[in-house]
Amino acid sequence: GYVCGSVKCVVVVVSGRPVVIQPYVSTIDALVAAWLPGTEGQGVADALFGDYGFTGKLARTWFKSVKQLPMNVGDRHYDPLYPFGFGLTTKPYKM
């Protein structure tokens, strides 16, 4: 079975650029773009488990499909999945 259909689902995307995820967005509860954390993967885990708060804002537009590329803020047909600067801020959460 499909894991995100059974439990609360946080998807961590580890990539060097936005990837096509739009077909899956409706089935996940949260999405974290970790980019390429290198040796700092523990920092991603700390934020996911609520040990530390974090602020995450997209440094680039996240497209819906590759057919939209190139896509830039201000383009006449700018219709991203997540716009430039999209994100949130969390506080630490300890149980």
Secondary structure as UniProt FT lines:
FT   HELIX           3..5
FT   STRAND          10..13
FT   HELIX           22..27
FT   STRAND          30..33
FT   HELIX           38..40
FT   HELIX           41..48
FT   TURN            49..50
FT   STRAND          55..57
FT   HELIX           66..68
FT   TURN            73..74
FT   TURN            76..77
FT   TURN            84..85
FT   STRAND          87..89
//
